[in-house]
């Protein structure tokens, strides 16, 4: 780098921290306790013993590789992670910020499951500030993050408020004094037909195909929204046999399952596919001379409708209503002119609410971008002022190099690790000659190998990261275990 801030020094990640390997701790071997267990994407449980000192930084190594978490307390990172719990030249909080700033998520070299190679991480370069400036940067970041957290909390609340505001609009539209003069009519009398989808042997999972006419299922029915992305198909032949369930534009689809809210929507008229409804997806085809489908939909998704049907549900595990209960339900039915004016006003109010919600979502995205921009500014030396009285970062690096050189035990351990790594590679090479066709789990290899398990893991992942490797990781769905298998040539 050029033009470094005063007192800063170019270095590599490996020169200032050690990424230690997490340890295997299967769920069945954990005993609930005071220490959090960390996987690659965060806390996955607790345990009665810990692995790290405190504080500790946990970095995803496999799966959600490059994810960074911080623990104020001792914890237990499992073997899909690296961790840092000794800080020679960096403030722990500064190190946490550094690891979030560095492009760890771009370093994947694995051929099967995404993974972070430790040496790749060690080779990343950055500019290290003096220790005193690290502390000033952390203080500034903490202050800015606290403000961002408060804003993020308030913006996140808007999604919840949107639903409440819309319900308030609906309650006012269908609960005022004027509505007392409107007649109420059952859905059965307002409709040309109301029907359910085919049950049992008429439509089975085996009938589904990769393409063809569509089947509208419960997952397609949102609250006033048709969820088109969820797609299920059947053959043309099967579709023709179920023709009486054919859906038309503006058919009202109503989920028979009633839990936290009513799920109902209109089947859109602008789709380029034909579809039938599945069992438990009720279809109401309104008489256009009597009721506006959108007016009916808005009423059927009010809090009042929800309270009515939640009292009618049956079934212990999946509370639902039946078709007869839906047919008998009555809604307000003023003249069509009045209905259309009510729909227009409600949709105008909803549009304003949706614009506010969209602005809030955009602001949340910008907050994320802002956090990245603040980190980038911090590591350019632009977040806080430099102090010429700070001990230069190069002095810190000199001390680290001296301390590492004066640590014979560590040097001996490094030599031993290189030797045992060769042993681990030799073990894998010999094992390849008689590798089981259905693969081998890590635990099986661990039991067979007499050396250090960390060395075995490193040898395995070094092999998996090699594009020419004869090994690959495969998830065995039958046993729910990750296995290592030979590639098919």
C-alpha positions, 0 to 999 in steps of 0.5 A: 500500500502507499500513502499510509496514515501516520504510524500505520504499517502494512501487514498480513492477517497471519502476522497478527492473529492465529485462527485456531480450529474449533473442536468436534462436539456432536449435539448428542455429546453436549450437556446444557451449561453456561457456555454457548456452542458456536457453529459457522453461523452463530450460536447452536446450543450450550455446553457445560465446558468451554474451549476458548478464553474470553473474549473470542471471535468465531469465524465460519470455516465450512458452510457459512464460511467467512461469517464472523461472530463475537463472544464476550464470554468463554465459548465452544466453537465446533469443528466447522469454525475457526476461532481467535482468543489471543490478541497480541497486537490488536484490540479484540473489538478491533480484530472483530471489526477487521475480520468483518471488513476483510473479504473472507467470504470471497476466499472459497476454494472447496469443491463440494461444501463452501469452505474457508482455507486458513492460509488464504485468510492468513495471506490477506493484507491490510494496514494495521494502526497503532494500538492506541488508535485501534482503541479510538476506532473501536470507541467510534465504531461502538458509538456509531453502531449503537445509533444504527442499532436504534434506527434499525430497531425502529425501522424493523418495527414498521413491518409489524405496524404496516399490518396493524395500519391496514387492519385499522383502515379495514376496520374503519371502512367496514365498521362505521355508522354508514355500514349499518345501513348496508345489507349483509348477505351470505357468500353462498348467495353472492356466488355463482359457485363455491368449491374445494379442490380434489381430495385423496386419490383424485390428486396425489403427490405422484401426479405432480410433474415438472411442467404442465398446468398448475395446481394452486396450493395453500402456499400460493395463498397469501394475505391479499396476495397470490404467491405465484413463485410457488409452482406445482404442475400436473400433466395435461391428462390429469388436468382434463380429468379435474376440469371442474376445479378449473380456476378463473380470473378473480376467483377468490382463493381462501385457505381452510387453515386459520391460525394467526390470520386469514389467508385469502387472495384473488386468482390473477387474470394476467397469468399465462397458465391454467390452474386448478385448486388443491384440497383445502384451497377453497374457491369462491366465484362471485356473481359480478352483478352482486359483489365486487371480488376485491370488495369481498376480499377486503372484508374477508381479511378483516380482523372481524372475519378472523375472530369469527372463523377462529371460533369455528375451527376444528382439528387439534394439529391444523386448525381449519374450517370447512366449506359449509362454514365459509358458504354460510358466512355473511358479508356487507353487500351495498350497491356496486357503486358504493363497493367500488368507491370503498375499494378505491379509498382503501387501495389509496390508503394501502398504497400510501402505507406500502410506500412508507414500508418500502422506504423503511426497507430501503433505509434498512438496506442503506444502513447495511451499506453504511456499516460497510462504508464506515468499516472501509473508512476506519481501515483507511485511517479516516474515521478518527484522527491520528496522534503522533504520540502513538507508538507506531504499529511497526513496533507492535509487529516487531514485538510479535515477531520477537515473541514468536521467534522466542517461543521454542515450544511453538516452533517445535509444535509447528515442526511436529504438525508438519510431520504429522500432517505428512502422516495424515496425508499418508493415512488418507493415501493408504485409505484411498486404496480401499475406500468404501463405496458408500463413503466414510464419515469424519468420525470413522476416520477419526477412530482409525487415525492414531495421530492428531485429529486437527492434523487429520482435518487439515489434511482432509480439507486440503485434499477436498480443496484441491480441484484434482482431488479424488475425494468429495463431501456428500450429505447422506440423507438416510443417515443425516451424516456428511460423508467423504466419498471417492469421485466417480470418474 
